[in-house]
Amino acid sequence: MIEIPVALPGRTCRVLAGPGLLAQTGALCAAAGLRGGCAVITDENVGPLHGAAVIEALTSAGFSPQLLAVPAGENSKSMAAAEDLVDRLLAAGLDRGSFVVALGGGVVGDLAGFVAAIYLRGIPCVQIPTTIVAQVDSSVGGKTGVNARAGKNLIGAFHQPRLVLADTLTLETLPDREYREGFAEVIKHAIIRDAAMLDDLDPAAPRASLAPLIARNIAIKAGIVSQDEEERAGLRALLNFGHTVGHAIENVAGYGKFLHGEAISLGMAAALEISQGKYGLSAADAGRVRAKLQAYGLPVTMPSDLATDALLAAMRHDKKFSEGRIRYVVTPHLGEAFVADDVTEDDLRAAIDSLRK
């Protein structure tokens, strides 16, 4: 078990990574000062795999847990699903002394964290991420939310978890496609902060061996979040590398056609194109990243039926726009990134068109 410090003013967020953490859920929740009733929010895929273990661990530690499942998939990241969960929490009798446990991937983590943020004006949340994407990225940092018709994550709140348990044994149950898509976020961290990690990534590495890599990525995310929790100083925006175009692709294609990491892989390919053409990224480094994405089975070319104009229209609703201008993350050298304020719509159009080559 590896503990990764997260420094947040006046608050405690304990983050642990390693095998076998599900069985320790109850004891670790008690050690975090949580008390009373709780709801374990999961989805219909993860619940049958891991729900019983978490319920047993919580019950053994003296909690009274309720298991609440939502349909699997991006469509559950909606206000309708959040409202339904609030009604179910009320029916279960949860009060302000209760807490929510998010058991699942990024959709469950974002949705359950958002419900915890708004329920009775906010109750504690524990994140138990079960995918690579969720373990290295979405479970850490306190961003919660659901999608609006106009785009991804446009409704949400900052609500830091009290505890994050990244049990690497849960990765053994992931289908191959869902396992591999998570490495888009790992590769993103290498691009913006840790270039050496790119060479350390091995698609053939056993899943059971990933705890140090998971911890390394959580440390990158936690380090950035601790300096710019609510993305006001611009530093946290670096974590959006590839996400501007990626979120637009998810929206225009229809949620579910691309997994999140697959869309972000395409978004990063577009960001590499802009970085290479305008900000000095070498062709060799851009090629290294594309090759690593492809090694994990992630796309770097886009279907022709995704119209450039539709993608640009979706981007205009993106929360990364400020005062009508896009805040676009670029990399001049691997391991370094910054938010550029001079990326034009023509730059974006050319980068999107390049994805079809």
C-alpha positions in Angstrom: 0.0 0.0 0.0 1.4 3.4 -1.1 0.1 6.6 0.5 0.2 9.8 -1.7 0.0 13.1 0.2 -2.5 15.7 -1.0 -1.9 19.1 0.6 -5.2 21.0 0.8 -5.5 24.0 3.2 -7.5 23.1 6.3 -8.7 19.7 5.0 -7.6 16.1 4.9 -7.7 14.0 1.8 -6.0 10.6 2.3 -5.1 8.8 -1.0 -4.0 5.2 -1.0 -3.0 2.9 -3.8 -2.2 -0.8 -3.8 -3.8 -4.3 -3.9 -6.5 -5.4 -1.4 -7.8 -2.0 -0.3 -11.5 -3.0 -0.8 -11.3 -5.3 2.2 -10.0 -2.4 4.3 -12.7 0.1 3.2 -14.6 0.0 6.5 -11.5 0.4 8.8 -10.1 3.1 6.6 -13.4 5.0 6.6 -13.5 4.8 10.4 -9.9 6.0 10.6 -10.8 9.0 8.4 -13.4 10.0 11.0 -16.5 9.0 9.1 -19.5 7.9 11.0 -23.2 7.0 10.6 -25.0 5.6 7.6 -23.6 5.5 4.1 -24.6 4.8 0.5 -22.3 2.9 -1.9 -23.1 4.3 -5.4 -22.0 2.0 -8.2 -23.1 0.9 -11.6 -24.7 -2.3 -12.9 -21.3 -3.6 -14.2 -19.1 -2.9 -11.1 -21.7 -3.6 -8.5 -21.9 -7.4 -9.1 -18.0 -7.5 -9.2 -17.0 -5.5 -6.1 -20.2 -4.3 -4.3 -20.4 -7.2 -1.9 -16.8 -6.8 -0.8 -17.3 -3.1 0.0 -20.6 -3.7 1.8 -19.1 -6.4 3.9 -16.1 -4.3 4.8 -18.3 -1.4 5.8 -20.7 -3.6 7.8 -17.8 -5.2 9.6 -16.6 -1.8 10.7 -20.0 -0.9 12.2 -21.5 1.1 9.3 -24.9 0.6 7.8 -24.3 0.7 4.1 -26.9 0.8 1.3 -25.9 -0.3 -2.3 -27.3 1.9 -5.0 -26.7 1.1 -8.7 -27.1 3.2 -11.8 -27.0 2.0 -15.4 -23.4 1.7 -16.7 -22.2 4.3 -19.2 -21.9 8.0 -19.9 -25.6 8.5 -20.1 -25.8 8.2 -16.3 -23.8 11.4 -15.9 -27.0 13.5 -16.0 -29.1 15.7 -13.8 -31.9 13.1 -14.1 -29.6 10.4 -12.6 -28.4 12.8 -9.9 -31.9 13.7 -8.9 -32.9 10.1 -8.8 -30.0 9.3 -6.5 -30.9 12.2 -4.2 -34.4 10.8 -3.9 -33.0 7.3 -3.1 -30.7 8.8 -0.5 -33.6 10.5 1.2 -35.7 7.3 1.1 -32.8 5.5 2.7 -32.7 8.0 5.5 -29.3 9.4 5.0 -28.7 12.6 7.0 -25.9 15.1 7.3 -23.9 12.7 9.4 -23.9 10.2 6.6 -21.5 9.8 3.7 -21.3 8.6 0.1 -18.9 5.9 -1.3 -18.3 6.1 -5.1 -17.4 2.6 -6.4 -16.6 2.5 -10.1 -15.0 4.3 -12.9 -15.0 8.0 -13.9 -18.8 8.2 -14.6 -19.7 6.8 -11.2 -17.0 8.9 -9.4 -18.1 12.2 -11.0 -21.8 11.4 -10.5 -21.6 10.2 -6.9 -19.2 13.0 -6.0 -21.6 15.5 -7.4 -24.5 14.0 -5.5 -22.5 14.1 -2.3 -21.7 17.8 -3.0 -25.4 18.8 -3.3 -27.1 16.4 -0.9 -28.2 18.3 2.1 -25.8 21.0 1.0 -22.9 18.6 1.1 -21.9 15.4 2.8 -18.5 13.6 2.8 -17.5 11.4 -0.1 -15.1 8.4 -0.4 -13.8 7.5 -3.9 -13.0 3.9 -4.7 -12.0 4.1 -8.4 -11.9 0.8 -10.3 -10.5 1.9 -13.7 -7.2 3.3 -14.8 -8.8 6.6 -15.8 -10.4 7.0 -12.4 -7.4 5.8 -10.4 -4.9 8.1 -12.0 -7.1 11.1 -12.7 -10.8 11.6 -12.0 -11.0 10.3 -8.4 -8.3 12.8 -7.2 -8.8 16.5 -7.1 -12.4 17.1 -6.2 -13.9 17.9 -9.6 -17.4 16.4 -9.7 -20.2 16.8 -12.2 -22.6 15.7 -14.8 -23.1 16.5 -18.5 -25.4 19.0 -20.1 -26.9 18.6 -23.6 -24.4 21.2 -24.8 -21.4 19.4 -23.5 -19.4 17.4 -21.0 -19.0 18.3 -17.3 -20.8 21.7 -17.6 -22.8 21.1 -14.4 -20.7 20.4 -11.3 -19.0 21.4 -8.1 -15.6 21.1 -6.4 -16.1 18.6 -3.6 -12.9 17.0 -2.3 -13.2 13.4 -1.2 -12.3 12.5 2.4 -10.6 9.3 1.2 -9.5 7.8 -2.1 -8.8 4.0 -2.3 -7.2 2.9 -5.6 -7.3 -0.9 -5.2 -5.2 -2.2 -8.1 -6.8 -5.6 -7.9 -10.0 -4.2 -9.4 -8.1 -3.6 -12.6 -8.0 -7.4 -13.1 -11.7 -7.3 -13.9 -11.6 -4.6 -16.6 -12.3 -5.5 -20.2 -9.2 -4.9 -22.3 -10.6 -1.9 -24.1 -11.5 -0.2 -20.9 -8.2 -1.0 -19.4 -6.2 0.4 -22.3 -8.2 3.6 -22.6 -7.0 4.7 -19.2 -3.5 5.1 -20.4 -4.4 8.2 -22.3 -4.5 10.0 -19.0 -1.2 8.4 -18.0 0.4 9.5 -21.2 -1.1 13.0 -20.7 0.7 13.2 -17.3 4.0 12.3 -19.0 3.5 15.0 -21.6 2.8 17.8 -19.2 5.0 16.8 -16.2 7.1 13.6 -16.4 8.6 12.9 -19.8 10.7 10.0 -18.4 7.5 8.1 -17.6 6.8 7.8 -21.4 9.7 5.4 -21.8 8.7 3.5 -18.6 5.2 2.6 -20.0 4.9 -1.0 -21.1 1.6 -2.2 -22.6 2.6 -5.8 -21.7 3.2 -5.0 -18.0 1.0 -7.2 -15.7 -1.9 -5.4 -14.2 -0.9 -6.6 -10.8 2.4 -4.7 -11.1 0.8 -1.2 -11.6 0.6 0.1 -8.0 3.8 2.2 -8.3 2.7 3.6 -11.7 -0.7 4.5 -10.3 0.9 6.2 -7.3 3.3 8.1 -9.6 0.4 9.5 -11.6 -1.7 10.3 -8.5 1.3 12.3 -7.2 1.4 14.3 -10.4 -2.3 15.1 -10.2 -2.2 15.8 -6.5 0.8 18.1 -6.8 -1.0 20.3 -9.4 -4.3 20.3 -7.5 -2.7 21.3 -4.2 -1.4 24.4 -5.9 -4.5 25.4 -7.8 -7.5 23.5 -6.4 -10.2 25.4 -8.2 -8.3 26.2 -11.5 -8.0 29.9 -10.8 -4.3 30.3 -11.2 -4.1 28.5 -14.5 -1.9 25.6 -13.3 -4.7 23.1 -13.0 -5.7 23.8 -16.5 -2.6 21.9 -17.7 -4.5 18.7 -16.8 -6.8 19.6 -19.7 -4.2 18.8 -22.3 -6.1 17.1 -25.1 -9.5 17.5 -23.5 -10.8 20.5 -25.5 -11.0 18.6 -28.7 -11.5 15.3 -26.9 -14.6 16.4 -25.1 -16.0 17.8 -28.3 -15.5 14.4 -30.0 -17.3 12.6 -27.2 -20.2 15.1 -27.5 -20.5 15.1 -31.3 -20.0 11.4 -31.8 -22.6 10.6 -29.1 -21.6 9.6 -25.6 -20.5 5.9 -25.7 -19.2 5.7 -29.2 -15.7 6.6 -27.9 -14.5 5.7 -24.5 -13.2 8.8 -22.6 -9.6 7.8 -23.1 -10.0 7.2 -26.8 -11.5 10.6 -27.3 -8.7 12.2 -25.2 -6.2 10.3 -27.3 -7.6 12.0 -30.4 -7.6 15.3 -28.6 -4.0 14.9 -27.6 -3.1 14.1 -31.2 -4.7 17.4 -32.2 -2.8 19.2 -29.4 0.4 17.7 -30.6 -0.3 19.0 -34.1 -0.8 22.6 -32.8 2.2 22.3 -30.4 4.4 21.1 -33.2 3.3 23.7 -35.8 3.2 26.7 -33.5 5.1 26.2 -30.3 8.3 24.3 -31.1 7.5 20.7 -30.2 9.8 18.5 -32.2 8.5 16.1 -34.8 10.5 13.3 -33.0 8.8 14.0 -29.6 5.3 14.3 -31.3 6.0 11.0 -33.0 7.1 9.3 -29.7 3.7 10.2 -28.1 1.7 9.1 -31.1 3.6 5.8 -31.1 2.9 5.2 -27.4 -0.8 6.0 -27.8 -0.9 3.4 -30.7 1.0 0.9 -28.6 -1.9 1.0 -26.2 -4.4 0.6 -29.0 -5.6 4.2 -28.7 -6.6 6.1 -31.8 -4.7 9.0 -33.4 -6.9 9.2 -36.5 -10.6 10.2 -36.6 -13.6 8.9 -38.6 -14.5 11.2 -41.4 -18.2 11.5 -40.3 -17.3 13.8 -37.4 -17.7 17.2 -39.1 -15.1 19.9 -38.1 -17.8 22.6 -37.9 -19.8 20.5 -35.4 -16.7 19.9 -33.3 -15.9 23.6 -33.2 -19.5 24.4 -32.3 -19.2 22.0 -29.4 -16.0 23.6 -28.2 -17.6 27.0 -27.9 -19.7 25.6 -25.1 -16.6 24.2 -23.3 -15.9 25.5 -19.9 -12.3 26.1 -20.9 -13.5 29.1 -22.9 -13.0 32.3 -21.0 -14.3 35.7 -22.2 -14.9 34.1 -25.6 -11.3 32.9 -26.0 -10.1 29.4 -25.8 -7.6 28.5 -23.1 -5.7 25.8 -25.0 -3.0 23.7 -23.4 0.1 23.1 -25.5 3.5 21.5 -25.0 6.7 23.0 -26.4 8.8 20.1 -24.9 7.7 16.8 -23.4 7.4 17.2 -19.6 6.4 20.8 -19.9 3.1 22.5 -20.8 1.4 25.9 -20.7 -1.9 27.5 -21.4 -1.7 29.4 -24.7 -4.1 32.3 -25.3 -3.3 32.7 -29.0 -4.6 29.5 -30.4 -7.1 30.5 -33.2 -10.1 28.8 -34.6 -8.1 28.3 -37.8 -5.4 26.4 -35.7 -8.1 24.2 -34.2 -9.7 23.6 -37.6 -6.4 22.6 -39.2 -5.6 20.3 -36.2 -9.0 18.6 -36.4 -8.6 18.1 -40.1 -5.2 16.6 -39.5 -6.8 13.8 -37.5 -8.4 12.4 -40.7 -5.1 11.9 -42.5 
